[in-house]
Amino acid sequence: MQFSVQVMMAFYWQRAVLLLSLAAAISVTADMKLDCRPDFVSLVWTKSRPQAEPSLIRLGNCPPTSVSAEEAVFNVGLNDCHFRRMVTGDQLVYTNDLTYIPSSDSHMPAFSLPVVCAYERPVDWYPPMYDPVLFDTYGQGELVFHMELMNDDFSGPAPSTAFPLGSLIPIMASVEHKSHQPLLLLLEECVATTTPELQPENHLFPIITNKGCLVDSKGTRSKFEQRQKSSEIHLSLQAFKFALGEEVFIHCKLLAWDPSGLDRSKKACHYVKDHGWELLDNPSYSSLCDCCDSSCTSRRTRSIASGKHGIAHNAVLGPLTITDWNA
């Protein structure tokens, strides 16, 4: 099972509900109509402030789909506009902000409204890494996987396991391949949670999903760093608000793979502002990352048939703590 939005939404769409922040409930009721659908959001903002200009309304980073003198209408996918996703208890929750930034000559103040869609999580749903996928190994000798917190320049272990909110958390994963042919290490899936073992009731914060897409890089400073070795991968992860002040564990599925066998289901992609999704190992083939906003289907059968085999390994990093600057 993947963190595929399309798959998850097929389960949850019939029970979609809108959750409103108590502080903004009156404004949202007066200004905004939100319809949470299986895989997209329909939102209508109605002008209730005389000086507001509907064309300046934004949903996340998206302009309106259509505009009139009195309304701004958005029909957007949940993979677009920097929606944030979190699995919390029995719900899959998508959050965003509807914002208004006035022009320089306007006396209308800026404002922001919360946009939240929650979908019921099925009773029998469990985290994807409860179902590890193992591939056939090739070559001789055993593979040894490592994952650890590093210092700022990745030259040694981290001096502390506490990271201020918004700072970068350097993470290195590696594989020792000994007598194997050279292998490329990929991070196929990563989630953060508050327990060292994934449980069905866990609250999850997605970091890497969809076969190697660093979804947390959309709207943050998170990114893959340039490789030093094919058998290592360096991740700079921006410290997030999830489980602030609590112990956090990062669960990842590591994949050791043939360096020449990259495809839509075997890749490392991060989002570059004003550019889009970029493939870490060869940006000229970044089209492999185009599926990061939809579904990156597995081509395991084709890969095995072509003789390109590898092995996956589940790793847990932690505990670490994210601290509030203001605490």
C-alpha positions as CSV (number, residue, x, y, z in Angstrom):
1,M,0.0,0.0,0.0
2,Q,1.3,3.5,-0.8
3,F,0.5,7.0,0.4
4,S,-1.2,7.4,-3.0
5,V,-3.8,10.1,-2.7
6,Q,-6.0,8.5,-5.3
7,V,-6.1,5.2,-3.4
8,M,-6.7,6.7,0.0
9,M,-9.4,9.1,-1.3
10,A,-11.4,6.2,-2.8
11,F,-11.8,5.0,0.8
12,Y,-12.6,8.3,2.5
13,W,-14.6,10.4,0.1
14,Q,-18.1,9.4,1.3
15,R,-17.4,10.6,4.8
16,A,-15.7,13.9,3.9
17,V,-16.4,16.7,6.4
18,L,-15.2,20.3,6.8
19,L,-13.5,21.2,10.1
20,L,-13.3,24.9,10.9
21,S,-11.0,26.7,13.3
22,L,-13.0,28.1,16.2
23,A,-11.3,31.4,16.0
24,A,-12.2,31.9,12.3
25,A,-15.6,30.1,12.3
26,I,-17.6,33.3,11.9
27,S,-15.5,34.7,9.0
28,V,-15.4,31.3,7.2
29,T,-19.2,31.0,7.5
30,A,-19.7,34.5,6.1
31,D,-17.0,34.4,3.4
32,M,-16.4,30.9,2.2
33,K,-18.2,27.8,1.0
34,L,-16.1,24.6,0.9
35,D,-16.9,21.3,-0.7
36,C,-14.5,18.5,0.0
37,R,-14.7,15.9,-2.8
38,P,-12.9,12.6,-3.3
39,D,-9.8,14.0,-4.9
40,F,-10.4,17.7,-5.3
41,V,-11.7,20.7,-3.4
42,S,-14.3,23.2,-4.6
43,L,-14.2,26.5,-2.7
44,V,-16.1,29.7,-3.3
45,W,-15.1,32.9,-1.6
46,T,-17.9,35.5,-1.6
47,K,-17.0,39.1,-1.3
48,S,-18.2,40.5,2.0
49,R,-15.7,43.2,2.5
50,P,-16.3,46.2,0.1
51,Q,-12.6,47.0,-0.7
52,A,-11.5,43.4,-1.2
53,E,-10.5,42.4,-4.7
54,P,-11.4,38.7,-5.5
55,S,-8.6,38.3,-8.0
56,L,-6.1,38.7,-5.1
57,I,-7.4,35.8,-3.1
58,R,-5.1,32.7,-3.0
59,L,-5.6,29.2,-1.9
60,G,-2.1,28.1,-0.8
61,N,-0.1,29.2,-3.8
62,C,-2.9,28.9,-6.3
63,P,-4.8,31.8,-7.9
64,P,-8.6,31.4,-8.4
65,T,-9.8,29.1,-11.1
66,S,-12.4,31.8,-12.0
67,V,-13.1,35.3,-10.8
68,S,-16.1,37.7,-10.9
69,A,-16.8,41.0,-9.3
70,E,-18.2,39.3,-6.2
71,E,-16.6,35.9,-6.0
72,A,-13.3,33.9,-6.3
73,V,-13.8,30.3,-7.2
74,F,-11.2,27.5,-6.7
75,N,-11.5,23.9,-8.2
76,V,-8.2,22.3,-7.3
77,G,-6.8,18.9,-6.6
78,L,-5.6,17.9,-3.1
79,N,-2.1,17.4,-4.6
80,D,-2.0,21.0,-5.7
81,C,-1.7,24.4,-4.0
82,H,0.5,23.2,-1.2
83,F,-2.1,21.3,0.7
84,R,-0.7,19.7,3.8
85,R,-1.6,16.1,4.6
86,M,-1.6,14.3,8.0
87,V,-3.1,11.0,9.3
88,T,-4.4,11.7,12.8
89,G,-6.2,9.0,14.7
90,D,-9.2,7.9,12.7
91,Q,-8.9,10.7,10.1
92,L,-6.9,11.7,7.0
93,V,-6.7,15.5,7.2
94,Y,-5.8,18.0,4.5
95,T,-5.1,21.7,5.5
96,N,-4.4,24.9,3.7
97,D,-4.9,28.7,4.0
98,L,-7.1,31.0,2.0
99,T,-5.2,34.3,2.1
100,Y,-5.7,37.8,0.8
101,I,-2.7,40.1,0.2
102,P,-4.0,43.6,-0.8
103,S,-2.3,45.8,-3.4
104,S,0.0,48.5,-2.2
105,D,-2.5,51.3,-2.7
106,S,-5.4,49.5,-0.9
107,H,-6.6,50.2,2.6
108,M,-8.0,46.7,2.9
109,P,-6.0,44.7,5.5
110,A,-4.6,41.3,4.7
111,F,-6.4,38.3,6.1
112,S,-6.1,34.5,6.2
113,L,-8.8,31.8,6.7
114,P,-8.1,28.1,7.5
115,V,-9.2,25.5,5.0
116,V,-9.5,22.0,6.4
117,C,-10.9,18.8,4.8
118,A,-11.0,15.6,6.9
119,Y,-11.8,12.1,5.6
120,E,-12.6,9.1,7.7
121,R,-9.9,6.6,8.0
122,P,-11.2,3.0,7.5
123,V,-11.0,0.7,10.6
124,D,-8.9,-1.8,8.8
125,W,-6.4,0.8,7.4
126,Y,-2.8,0.5,8.6
127,P,0.4,2.3,7.8
128,P,2.0,1.3,4.5
129,M,5.2,0.1,6.0
130,Y,3.4,-2.6,7.8
131,D,3.5,-4.4,4.4
132,P,7.2,-4.3,3.5
133,V,8.1,-5.1,-0.1
134,L,11.2,-7.2,-0.6
135,F,13.0,-7.7,-3.9
136,D,15.3,-10.4,-4.9
137,T,19.0,-9.7,-4.2
138,Y,21.7,-10.0,-6.7
139,G,25.5,-10.4,-6.5
140,Q,27.2,-12.0,-3.5
141,G,27.4,-11.1,0.1
142,E,25.1,-9.4,2.6
143,L,23.8,-5.9,2.5
144,V,24.1,-3.8,5.7
145,F,21.8,-0.7,6.0
146,H,22.4,2.4,8.2
147,M,20.4,5.5,9.0
148,E,21.5,8.2,11.4
149,L,21.3,11.9,12.4
150,M,24.3,13.9,11.2
151,N,25.9,17.2,12.0
152,D,25.4,20.2,9.7
153,D,27.9,19.3,7.0
154,F,27.2,15.5,7.2
155,S,30.8,14.9,8.3
156,G,29.9,13.1,11.6
157,P,27.1,12.2,14.0
158,A,24.7,14.9,15.2
159,P,25.8,16.6,18.5
160,S,22.2,16.6,19.7
161,T,18.9,14.9,19.0
162,A,17.0,18.2,19.7
163,F,16.2,20.5,16.7
164,P,14.5,23.9,16.9
165,L,11.4,24.3,14.8
166,G,12.2,25.4,11.3
167,S,15.9,24.3,11.5
168,L,17.3,21.6,9.2
169,I,17.6,18.0,10.4
170,P,20.5,16.3,8.5
171,I,19.8,12.6,7.9
172,M,22.1,10.1,6.2
173,A,21.1,6.7,5.0
174,S,23.6,4.3,3.5
175,V,24.1,0.7,2.5
176,E,27.3,-1.4,2.7
177,H,27.4,-3.6,-0.4
178,K,30.7,-5.4,0.2
179,S,31.1,-7.8,-2.7
180,H,27.9,-6.7,-4.4
181,Q,27.9,-4.7,-7.6
182,P,27.6,-0.9,-7.0
183,L,24.2,0.0,-5.6
184,L,22.2,3.2,-5.6
185,L,20.4,3.9,-2.2
186,L,16.9,5.4,-2.4
187,L,14.4,6.4,0.2
188,E,11.1,5.0,-1.0
189,E,8.8,6.0,1.9
190,C,9.3,8.0,5.1
191,V,6.9,9.0,7.8
192,A,7.3,10.6,11.2
193,T,5.3,9.3,14.3
194,T,5.7,9.3,18.0
195,T,6.4,5.5,18.5
196,P,9.3,3.3,17.6
197,E,6.9,0.8,16.0
198,L,4.2,1.7,13.6
199,Q,0.7,0.9,14.9
200,P,-2.7,1.2,13.2
201,E,-3.7,4.0,15.6
202,N,-0.5,6.1,15.0
203,H,-0.7,9.7,13.9
204,L,1.6,10.0,10.9
205,F,3.4,12.9,9.2
206,P,4.3,12.0,5.6
207,I,7.8,13.0,4.5
208,I,8.6,10.9,1.5
209,T,5.7,9.1,-0.4
210,N,4.8,7.9,-3.9
211,K,8.0,5.9,-4.5
212,G,10.6,8.4,-3.6
213,C,8.9,11.8,-3.8
214,L,10.0,14.2,-1.0
215,V,6.5,15.7,-0.5
216,D,7.7,17.7,2.5
217,S,9.9,19.8,0.1
218,K,6.8,21.5,-1.3
219,G,6.6,24.7,0.7
220,T,9.6,24.0,3.0
221,R,13.4,24.0,2.8
222,S,13.5,20.2,2.9
223,K,15.7,18.7,0.1
224,F,18.0,15.9,-1.0
225,E,21.6,17.0,-0.9
226,Q,24.0,16.2,-3.8
227,R,25.3,12.7,-3.5
228,Q,28.9,11.9,-2.4
229,K,28.5,8.2,-3.0
230,S,25.8,6.2,-4.8
231,S,25.4,4.0,-1.7
232,E,24.5,7.0,0.5
233,I,21.7,9.5,0.4
234,H,21.7,12.8,2.4
235,L,18.4,14.4,3.4
236,S,18.0,17.9,4.9
237,L,14.6,17.8,6.6
238,Q,13.1,21.0,7.9
239,A,11.9,20.5,11.5
240,F,8.1,20.4,11.5
241,K,5.4,21.2,14.0
242,F,4.2,17.6,14.2
243,A,4.5,16.3,17.8
244,L,6.3,19.4,18.8
245,G,8.2,18.8,22.1
246,E,7.5,15.1,22.0
247,E,9.7,12.2,21.0
248,V,9.6,11.6,17.3
249,F,10.6,8.6,15.3
250,I,11.2,8.6,11.5
251,H,10.3,5.4,9.8
252,C,11.7,4.8,6.3
253,K,11.8,2.2,3.7
254,L,15.3,2.1,2.2
255,L,15.8,0.6,-1.3
256,A,19.2,-0.6,-2.7
257,W,18.9,-0.6,-6.5
258,D,20.8,-0.8,-9.7
259,P,22.1,2.7,-10.5
260,S,21.1,2.3,-14.1
261,G,17.5,1.2,-13.3
262,L,15.8,4.5,-12.3
263,D,12.2,4.8,-13.4
264,R,8.9,6.3,-12.0
265,S,8.9,3.8,-9.2
266,K,12.7,3.9,-8.4
267,K,13.8,7.5,-7.9
268,A,14.7,10.4,-5.5
269,C,12.7,13.6,-6.3
270,H,12.4,16.9,-4.4
271,Y,10.5,20.0,-5.2
272,V,12.5,23.1,-6.2
273,K,10.7,26.4,-5.8
274,D,9.8,28.2,-9.1
275,H,11.1,25.1,-11.0
276,G,9.1,22.1,-10.0
277,W,10.0,18.5,-9.2
278,E,13.7,17.6,-9.8
279,L,15.4,14.2,-10.0
280,L,18.3,14.1,-7.6
281,D,20.6,11.8,-9.7
282,N,20.1,13.3,-13.1
283,P,18.0,16.5,-13.3
284,S,17.8,16.2,-17.1
285,Y,15.5,13.2,-16.5
286,S,13.3,15.0,-14.1
287,S,10.2,13.9,-16.1
288,L,10.4,10.7,-14.0
289,C,9.2,13.0,-11.1
290,D,6.1,14.2,-13.0
291,C,4.0,11.5,-11.3
292,C,4.8,12.9,-7.8
293,D,1.6,15.0,-8.0
294,S,-0.5,12.0,-8.9
295,S,0.5,8.3,-8.6
296,C,3.8,6.7,-9.4
297,T,2.9,3.2,-10.3
298,S,5.2,0.4,-9.7
299,R,7.0,-1.3,-12.6
300,R,8.4,-4.1,-10.5
301,T,7.5,-6.9,-12.9
302,R,9.3,-5.2,-15.8
303,S,12.3,-4.4,-13.7
304,I,12.7,-8.0,-12.5
305,A,12.2,-9.3,-16.0
306,S,15.1,-7.1,-17.2
307,G,17.4,-8.5,-14.5
308,K,17.5,-5.3,-12.3
309,H,16.9,-6.5,-8.8
310,G,17.4,-5.0,-5.4
311,I,16.4,-5.2,-1.8
312,A,14.3,-3.0,0.5
313,H,14.8,-2.5,4.2
314,N,12.7,-0.8,6.9
315,A,14.7,1.5,9.2
316,V,13.7,3.6,12.2
317,L,15.5,6.8,13.3
318,G,15.0,8.3,16.7
319,P,14.0,9.4,19.1
320,L,14.5,13.0,18.3
321,T,12.8,16.1,19.6
322,I,11.6,19.2,17.8
323,T,11.6,22.2,20.1
324,D,9.7,25.5,19.8
325,W,11.9,28.6,19.5
326,N,9.5,30.4,21.9
327,A,9.5,27.7,24.5
